[in-house]
Amino acid sequence: MKIRDLIKNIDYEYLQGNLDDEVKGLAHDNRLLKPQEGFICIAGTRFDSHDLINDVVAKGASLIVVEKDVELPEGVCAIRVKSSREVSPLLAEAFYDYPARKLKTVAITGSKGKTTSTHMMADIFRAAGYKTGTIGTNGAIMPVFDVSKTKVVNADLYHPIDCEETAGHYVYELANTTPDAMEMQMYLALMVECGCTHVVIEVSSQAMKMHRVDGMEFDYGIWTNLDFTDHIGGFEHKDEDDLICCKANMINQSRIGFLNRDDRSLHRFEAYLNEGKKLYYYGESENTDYRVSNITKTFDGYPGIRFNVSGKTEGQVSINLPGEFNALNAVPCVAIAQMEGIDYETINRALTHLLIRGRFEIVFDNGHFKVCVDFAHNGYSTFNHLRALREYRPKRVVCVFGADGNRSLDRRYGMGEASARLADLSIITSGHLRWETYEKITADTLTSFDKVEKETGKRPEYVLIKNREEAITYAIKNAQEGDIITIIGLGHESWQEENGVKYPHSDIDFVRKTCRELGL
């Protein structure tokens, strides 16, 4: 692609060089830059790649995109833009030939439920016969194809990982729920190449803030809910309004939006929506377009739920996951499916066979006790998860958890209080310590145990085991008949982070390995 074709739809100031030179790729990480690729300089909070211009020119960059005055070597083509972050997704879209426009797109935002809703929506599309990809917390997932023959530029930098629960699909592990603009457009291009017609994307508020999906128009947008105990402060959102605005802007980028009528922040959310936006409301409230009612618990080997949908569609939906909150995760997906002409038989076939890696996943069950792995990593999700576990009718709920370091303190307080109130035994271990110590995080967590003891007069039972694998092994070795052990916080993730280093670890794989070795 010629540089002038790449940049024709953005505002820029020409600085120097030949706009007819070829550009064979894009990068904003100098370590990944290849000869004749364009390099986008970004001034980050900790690092400014404008300082690397001599290095990237030496590596053969054919285009330099800057947003500030810099000294440029002779010969290289360069342009200046108002914001490198804002132009990055627009250049990536153009380079990969606007892949999202070739797909039916569903985007999902919200504090909780994004991953579950994403997989519900994707599985409904797949049950209807559509090749469907997903991009989100569990990775970029797409049908298996011959990657070695792909024409998609930069695909060789990323390699699919094995995942037995997604047979027939490749899973690419992502560093963020919503990948940066370069990766996003590359994965969408791969999906187009392997025959996908639909894609479901988790869009985080941070992704909106960092302009990772700028320029894209989604066919459908879903907002699940808002929770303010996460993602405010530090390098994330400065306050609640910044968080709300970023999530609302995703709906503004959607042709049709679906909003949770029951969420207490609805009116604040609506204030940031564009006038005239086509919206539908869902929830248990009467004034909704898609109303959930008559939620009942089911138990067919494993617990689930059944509920009615009324309003713009009428039907009954069954899900093989416990927890009444999953009705609200499912109903906007049902609404979109109906708009796309998918019948209730197909919808129920998909939703009664859900298997979402690291989301309420029973990874071991020998008839005597069960082990579950879930991504719950704050008070809200831990409370809902443990309450739903009670629907399995366990003798005891044993909760293995460790709050993350360098994240909102409310996470550790909330997880501690939820486990102290709802688990029969808490095993407090390490999550992602990052740059904090286990001792500091645990001390904060235990203040919630003190709070519960003062309120109830009874000290919640707990054990402290710093090493996560030792904590999991302890739980399994001491399991009693009828127990459910739940290991929360990491879910699908395959590492633990400490002092800037990611060490390999998977709760799912470790449980299965340990149970095999113990002959269980």
Backbone hydrogen bonds, N-H to C=O, Kabsch-Sander energy under -0.5 kcal/mol:
donor,donor_aa,acceptor,acceptor_aa,energy
3,I,21,D,-2.4
4,R,19,L,-2.3
5,D,2,K,-0.6
6,L,2,K,-1.9
7,I,3,I,-2.0
10,I,7,I,-1.7
13,E,80,R,-2.8
14,Y,12,Y,-0.5
15,L,78,A,-2.2
16,Q,78,A,-1.6
19,L,17,G,-0.6
21,D,18,N,-1.6
23,V,1,M,-3.0
24,K,36,Q,-3.3
27,A,38,G,-2.0
30,N,28,H,-0.5
32,L,29,D,-1.8
33,L,29,D,-0.6
36,Q,60,G,-3.2
37,E,34,K,-1.4
38,G,25,G,-3.0
39,F,63,L,-3.1
40,I,27,A,-2.6
41,C,39,F,-0.7
41,C,65,V,-2.8
44,G,42,I,-1.0
44,G,47,F,-2.8
49,S,42,I,-2.2
49,S,47,F,-0.5
51,D,48,D,-1.6
52,L,49,S,-1.6
53,I,50,H,-1.0
56,V,52,L,-2.4
57,V,53,I,-2.4
58,A,54,N,-2.0
59,K,55,D,-1.3
60,G,57,V,-1.6
61,A,56,V,-2.1
62,S,37,E,-1.7
63,L,37,E,-0.9
64,I,77,C,-2.1
65,V,39,F,-2.5
66,V,64,I,-0.5
66,V,79,I,-2.3
72,L,70,V,-0.6
76,V,73,P,-0.6
77,C,62,S,-0.8
78,A,16,Q,-2.5
79,I,64,I,-2.3
80,R,13,E,-2.5
81,V,66,V,-2.7
87,V,83,S,-1.7
88,S,84,S,-1.8
91,L,87,V,-2.4
92,A,88,S,-2.3
93,E,89,P,-2.5
94,A,90,L,-1.9
95,F,91,L,-2.7
96,Y,92,A,-2.2
97,D,94,A,-1.3
98,Y,93,E,-3.3
101,R,98,Y,-1.0
102,K,99,P,-1.8
103,L,100,A,-1.5
104,K,197,T,-2.8
105,T,103,L,-0.6
106,V,199,V,-2.0
107,A,220,Y,-2.8
108,I,201,I,-2.6
109,T,222,I,-3.0
111,S,225,N,-1.7
117,S,113,G,-2.7
118,T,114,K,-2.5
119,H,115,T,-2.2
120,M,116,T,-2.3
121,M,117,S,-2.8
122,A,118,T,-2.4
123,D,119,H,-2.4
124,I,120,M,-1.9
125,F,121,M,-2.2
126,R,122,A,-2.6
127,A,123,D,-2.5
128,A,124,I,-1.5
129,G,126,R,-1.7
130,Y,125,F,-2.4
132,T,130,Y,-0.5
133,G,198,H,-2.2
134,T,141,I,-2.1
135,I,200,V,-2.1
136,G,139,G,-1.1
139,G,136,G,-2.3
140,A,172,Y,-2.5
141,I,134,T,-2.8
141,I,139,G,-0.7
142,M,170,Y,-1.9
144,V,168,G,-2.0
147,V,145,F,-1.5
149,K,146,D,-1.5
150,T,147,V,-1.7
155,A,152,V,-1.5
157,L,154,N,-1.7
158,Y,155,A,-1.2
161,I,171,V,-3.8
166,T,163,C,-2.0
167,A,164,E,-0.6
169,H,166,T,-1.9
170,Y,142,M,-3.5
171,V,161,I,-0.9
172,Y,140,A,-2.7
173,E,171,V,-0.6
184,M,180,D,-3.0
185,Q,181,A,-2.2
186,M,182,M,-1.8
187,Y,183,E,-3.0
188,L,184,M,-2.1
189,A,185,Q,-2.1
190,L,186,M,-2.3
191,M,187,Y,-2.3
192,V,188,L,-2.2
193,E,189,A,-2.2
194,C,190,L,-2.2
195,G,192,V,-1.3
196,C,191,M,-2.7
197,T,131,K,-2.5
198,H,131,K,-1.8
199,V,104,K,-2.4
200,V,133,G,-2.1
201,I,106,V,-3.0
202,E,135,I,-3.0
203,V,108,I,-2.9
203,V,201,I,-0.5
204,S,202,E,-0.6
208,M,204,S,-1.6
209,K,205,S,-2.4
210,M,206,Q,-2.2
211,H,208,M,-1.3
212,R,207,A,-2.7
214,D,211,H,-0.6
216,M,213,V,-1.8
218,F,216,M,-0.5
218,F,253,Q,-2.6
219,D,105,T,-0.7
220,Y,105,T,-1.8
221,G,256,I,-2.4
222,I,107,A,-2.6
223,W,258,F,-2.7
224,T,109,T,-2.1
224,T,222,I,-0.5
230,D,227,D,-0.5
233,G,231,H,-0.5
233,G,237,H,-3.5
236,E,233,G,-1.9
237,H,231,H,-2.0
243,L,239,D,-1.7
244,I,240,E,-2.7
245,C,241,D,-2.7
246,C,242,D,-2.0
247,K,243,L,-1.9
248,A,244,I,-2.7
249,N,245,C,-2.0
250,M,246,C,-0.7
250,M,247,K,-0.8
251,I,247,K,-1.0
252,N,248,A,-1.9
253,Q,249,N,-1.0
254,S,251,I,-1.8
255,R,218,F,-2.9
256,I,219,D,-0.9
257,G,278,K,-2.6
258,F,221,G,-2.4
259,L,280,Y,-2.6
260,N,223,W,-0.6
261,R,259,L,-0.9
261,R,282,Y,-2.9
262,D,282,Y,-0.6
263,D,260,N,-1.1
266,L,263,D,-1.7
269,F,265,S,-2.4
270,E,266,L,-2.9
271,A,267,H,-1.2
272,Y,269,F,-1.7
273,L,270,E,-1.8
277,K,274,N,-1.6
278,K,255,R,-0.5
279,L,277,K,-0.7
280,Y,257,G,-2.4
282,Y,259,L,-2.4
283,G,290,Y,-1.7
288,T,286,E,-2.2
289,D,281,Y,-1.7
290,Y,281,Y,-1.9
291,R,310,S,-3.0
292,V,283,G,-2.8
293,S,308,N,-1.9
296,T,306,R,-3.0
298,T,304,G,-2.3
300,D,302,Y,-1.9
302,Y,300,D,-1.1
304,G,298,T,-2.3
305,I,319,I,-1.8
306,R,296,T,-2.4
307,F,317,V,-2.4
308,N,293,S,-2.9
309,V,315,G,-3.1
310,S,291,R,-1.8
312,K,289,D,-2.7
312,K,310,S,-0.6
315,G,309,V,-2.1
317,V,307,F,-3.0
319,I,305,I,-2.6
320,N,351,L,-2.0
326,N,323,G,-1.8
327,A,324,E,-1.8
328,L,324,E,-0.6
328,L,325,F,-0.5
329,N,325,F,-1.3
330,A,326,N,-1.6
331,V,327,A,-2.3
333,C,330,A,-0.7
334,V,330,A,-2.0
335,A,331,V,-2.4
336,I,332,P,-2.2
337,A,333,C,-2.5
338,Q,334,V,-2.4
339,M,335,A,-2.0
340,E,336,I,-1.7
341,G,338,Q,-1.6
342,I,337,A,-2.9
347,I,343,D,-2.1
348,N,344,Y,-2.9
349,R,345,E,-1.9
350,A,346,T,-1.9
351,L,347,I,-2.5
352,T,348,N,-1.6
353,H,350,A,-1.4
357,R,355,L,-0.6
359,R,356,I,-2.3
360,F,358,G,-0.5
361,E,373,V,-2.3
362,I,360,F,-0.6
363,V,361,E,-1.0
363,V,371,V,-2.0
364,F,371,V,-1.3
366,N,369,F,-1.4
370,K,483,D,-2.2
371,V,364,F,-2.5
372,C,485,I,-3.4
373,V,361,E,-2.4
374,D,487,I,-2.0
375,F,358,G,-0.9
382,T,378,N,-2.3
383,F,379,G,-2.7
384,N,380,Y,-2.1
385,H,381,S,-2.4
386,L,382,T,-2.7
387,R,383,F,-2.3
388,A,384,N,-2.1
389,L,385,H,-2.0
390,R,386,L,-1.1
391,E,388,A,-1.6
392,Y,389,L,-2.2
393,R,390,R,-1.7
395,K,482,G,-2.8
398,V,396,R,-0.6
398,V,484,I,-2.7
399,C,397,V,-0.6
399,C,425,L,-2.7
400,V,398,V,-0.6
400,V,486,T,-3.1
401,F,399,C,-0.6
401,F,427,I,-2.1
405,G,432,H,-3.4
407,R,404,D,-0.5
411,R,408,S,-1.5
412,R,408,S,-0.7
413,Y,409,L,-2.2
414,G,410,D,-2.8
415,M,411,R,-2.9
416,G,412,R,-2.1
417,E,413,Y,-2.4
418,A,414,G,-2.5
419,S,415,M,-2.4
420,A,416,G,-2.5
421,R,417,E,-2.1
422,L,418,A,-2.3
423,A,419,S,-2.3
424,D,397,V,-2.3
425,L,397,V,-1.6
426,S,461,E,-2.0
427,I,399,C,-3.2
428,I,426,S,-0.6
428,I,463,V,-2.5
429,T,401,F,-3.0
429,T,427,I,-0.6
430,S,466,K,-1.1
431,G,403,A,-0.7
433,L,431,G,-1.0
433,L,497,E,-0.9
434,R,497,E,-2.2
436,E,433,L,-2.5
441,I,437,T,-2.1
442,T,438,Y,-2.7
443,A,439,E,-2.1
444,D,440,K,-2.0
445,T,441,I,-2.3
446,L,442,T,-2.6
447,T,443,A,-0.7
447,T,444,D,-0.9
448,S,444,D,-0.5
448,S,445,T,-1.4
449,F,445,T,-0.7
450,D,446,L,-2.1
451,K,447,T,-1.8
452,V,448,S,-2.2
453,E,449,F,-2.3
454,K,450,D,-2.2
455,E,451,K,-1.8
456,T,452,V,-2.4
457,G,453,E,-2.8
463,V,426,S,-2.3
465,I,428,I,-2.1
465,I,463,V,-0.6
471,A,467,N,-2.2
472,I,468,R,-2.5
473,T,469,E,-2.4
474,Y,470,E,-2.4
475,A,471,A,-2.1
476,I,472,I,-2.3
477,K,473,T,-2.8
478,N,474,Y,-1.7
479,A,476,I,-1.4
482,G,368,H,-4.0
483,D,480,Q,-2.3
484,I,396,R,-2.3
485,I,370,K,-2.9
486,T,398,V,-3.2
486,T,484,I,-0.6
487,I,372,C,-2.7
488,I,400,V,-2.4
488,I,486,T,-0.6
489,G,374,D,-1.1
491,G,374,D,-0.9
493,E,490,L,-2.4
496,Q,503,Y,-2.3
498,E,501,V,-2.5
499,N,434,R,-3.7
501,V,498,E,-1.8
503,Y,496,Q,-3.4
503,Y,501,V,-0.7
505,H,494,S,-1.7
507,D,493,E,-0.5
510,F,506,S,-2.7
511,V,507,D,-2.4
512,R,508,I,-1.9
513,K,509,D,-2.4
514,T,510,F,-2.7
515,C,511,V,-2.6
516,R,512,R,-1.9
517,E,513,K,-2.4
518,L,514,T,-2.1
519,G,516,R,-1.4
520,L,515,C,-2.5
